[in-house]
């Protein structure tokens, strides 16, 4: 049985008992029992009326101030929306709640889960590509161009030279670099054979026969080819060692730093540099992105997020700064959008038909309202008996 059924049963039992006592012969304390039953009946009926009047008209009779929820649906919706906005989304309430959370740590740990991080990376990549035509406005292009230029201008040349030195001095990187250099020299020799022949001929006296010019040219080309093949076949060739020494010496010299700085300043001061960045961003904006390119972007983002989450958990100072930034962002966003929450609540409650609204409220608090009826019945019976005893005592 439901609590509602129990409340109805208690009301019926009180009424049946009251009628039965009226019909039987008098017995000791009969009046006390009758007064208790009368009080219980009055309490039960009054609370039944009050509970019923909240949702509908009792017995279908249009009593004043009945069916309150149905009649006041719009006002209830507006007041409830305003209550949530003022009490739950107030700036101080949100700030106090955020201060107890560790959002940045939660985000970092969330991103360390490979499955979730991959989903986030794919979502960000798709969003970036879908919205790039909206984001790449002339103003944004100008801001990004300036940001890239300032970043390159402030980038430490010492760090760049250190990277170049590690490439030159590390066999893992120097070997393929030297291979490419040797192959390039070999291709130049082959491509410029005619120019070499002409220069050999011009460098010899006029009286030297032409067949000797050609013979010297062939010897020179053959010797250079043999030398390049010898270098290519020997990873420890003295030429490679001297090449590494010269490159290392150049990279560590003040001249290299000065040269790189001059190249950087000349590049960044050139009008063509800004045009290049703008054309590059425009090309990205208008280019059709293939699924393979989208996957590469998602993979790069996944790697970045993994590195970022690890760095956040390792460096408490950075974690604290990110935490402060996230809290400010969420606080500002909540205050900007809280009226939208209020409107959502108000419009949703107003869109419900009366039966849906009444059913939802009854499902939430209906059981407690039925206990109020039961409590009213019991309390009425107790008060009825007490009033009878007080009357007897006074009289």
LINHUWO-V856998 format. One record per residue. N is the residue number from 1. PSI is psi in whole degrees, 0 to 359 (999 if undefined). BURIAL is # if it has 24 or more other C-alpha atoms within 12 Angstrom, else .. Layout:
n={N,N}
psi={PSI,PSI}
burial={BURIAL,BURIAL}
//
This chain:
n={1,2,3,4,5,6,7,8,9,10,11,12,13,14,15,16,17,18,19,20,21,22,23,24,25,26,27,28,29,30,31,32,33,34,35,36,37,38,39,40,41,42,43,44,45,46,47,48,49,50,51,52,53,54,55,56,57,58,59,60,61,62,63,64,65,66,67,68,69,70,71,72,73,74,75,76,77,78,79,80,81,82,83,84,85,86,87,88,89,90,91,92,93,94,95,96,97,98,99,100,101,102,103,104,105,106,107,108,109,110,111,112,113,114,115,116,117,118,119,120,121,122,123,124,125,126,127,128,129,130,131,132,133,134,135,136,137,138,139,140,141,142,143,144,145,146,147,148,149,150,151,152,153,154,155,156,157,158,159,160,161,162,163,164,165,166,167,168,169,170,171,172,173,174,175,176,177,178,179,180,181,182,183,184,185,186,187,188,189,190,191,192,193,194,195,196,197,198,199,200,201,202,203,204,205,206,207,208,209,210,211,212,213,214,215,216,217,218,219,220,221,222,223,224,225,226,227,228,229,230,231,232,233,234,235,236,237,238,239,240,241,242,243,244,245,246,247,248,249,250,251,252,253,254,255,256,257,258,259,260,261,262,263,264,265,266,267,268,269,270,271,272,273,274,275,276,277,278,279,280,281,282,283,284,285,286,287,288,289,290,291,292,293,294,295,296,297,298,299,300,301,302,303,304,305,306,307,308,309,310,311,312,313,314,315,316,317,318,319,320,321,322,323,324,325,326,327,328,329,330,331,332,333,334,335,336,337,338,339,340,341,342,343,344,345,346,347,348,349,350,351,352,353,354,355,356,357,358,359,360,361,362,363,364,365,366,367,368,369,370,371,372,373,374,375,376,377,378,379,380,381,382,383,384,385,386,387,388,389,390,391,392,393,394,395}
psi={147,165,326,319,321,320,317,319,318,319,316,318,318,316,314,319,318,313,320,318,324,333,349,171,153,150,167,138,25,317,322,315,319,316,322,317,320,315,319,319,317,315,318,314,321,316,325,316,316,315,316,321,340,322,327,178,123,127,17,6,130,67,147,142,33,171,50,313,320,316,327,23,313,316,320,317,315,317,321,317,317,323,315,317,315,325,324,328,16,146,316,323,314,316,319,320,318,327,338,351,163,77,316,320,321,316,317,315,325,318,346,345,115,321,310,321,320,319,318,318,315,319,315,317,314,320,316,316,323,327,5,330,335,319,325,66,163,321,317,322,318,318,315,318,315,319,316,317,315,322,317,321,326,356,137,121,331,319,318,317,325,318,316,320,319,327,319,321,347,124,324,323,324,322,306,329,313,325,315,321,316,317,323,317,319,318,322,318,317,319,332,28,318,319,321,317,316,316,324,317,320,332,344,153,160,334,354,127,152,328,332,322,313,322,318,321,313,322,319,312,317,318,319,321,315,320,317,323,323,317,316,329,358,107,345,24,142,327,318,318,314,323,316,317,317,316,317,317,320,316,323,1,153,331,322,318,316,320,314,320,320,318,316,311,319,320,310,338,351,134,331,337,311,319,321,314,317,317,324,314,323,321,319,321,319,349,139,125,127,160,326,319,322,320,322,318,316,320,319,319,321,316,319,315,322,314,318,316,321,317,322,316,337,331,105,325,315,320,319,319,318,321,314,318,315,320,317,318,312,322,315,317,319,322,327,325,5,329,333,323,316,315,323,314,313,311,323,314,323,332,342,143,162,320,319,316,313,317,320,317,320,324,328,315,4,320,319,324,324,326,329,319,315,315,322,323,311,314,322,320,317,315,323,315,319,321,322,315,321,320,318,323,318,315,999}
burial={.,.,.,#,.,.,#,#,.,#,#,.,.,#,#,.,#,#,.,.,.,.,.,.,.,.,.,.,.,.,.,#,#,#,#,#,#,#,#,#,#,#,#,#,#,#,#,#,#,#,#,#,#,#,#,#,.,.,.,.,.,.,.,.,.,.,#,#,#,#,#,.,#,#,.,.,#,#,.,#,#,#,.,.,#,.,.,.,#,#,#,.,.,#,#,.,.,#,.,.,.,.,#,#,#,.,#,#,#,#,#,#,.,.,.,.,#,#,.,#,#,#,.,#,#,.,.,.,#,.,.,#,.,.,.,#,.,.,.,.,#,.,.,.,#,.,.,.,#,.,.,.,.,.,.,.,#,.,.,.,#,.,.,#,#,.,.,#,#,.,.,.,.,#,#,.,.,#,#,.,.,#,.,.,.,#,.,.,#,.,.,.,.,.,.,#,#,.,.,#,#,.,.,.,.,.,.,.,.,.,.,.,#,.,.,.,#,.,.,.,#,.,.,.,.,.,.,#,.,.,#,#,.,.,.,.,.,.,.,#,.,.,#,#,.,.,#,#,.,.,#,#,.,.,.,.,.,.,.,#,.,.,.,.,.,.,.,#,.,.,.,.,.,#,.,.,#,#,.,.,#,#,.,.,.,.,.,.,.,.,.,.,.,.,.,.,#,#,#,.,#,#,.,.,#,#,.,#,#,#,.,#,#,.,.,.,.,.,#,.,.,#,#,.,.,#,#,.,.,#,#,.,.,#,#,.,.,#,#,.,#,#,.,.,#,#,.,.,#,#,.,.,.,.,.,.,#,#,.,.,.,.,.,.,.,.,.,.,#,#,#,#,#,#,#,#,#,#,#,#,#,#,#,#,#,.,.,#,.,.,.,.,.,.,.}
//
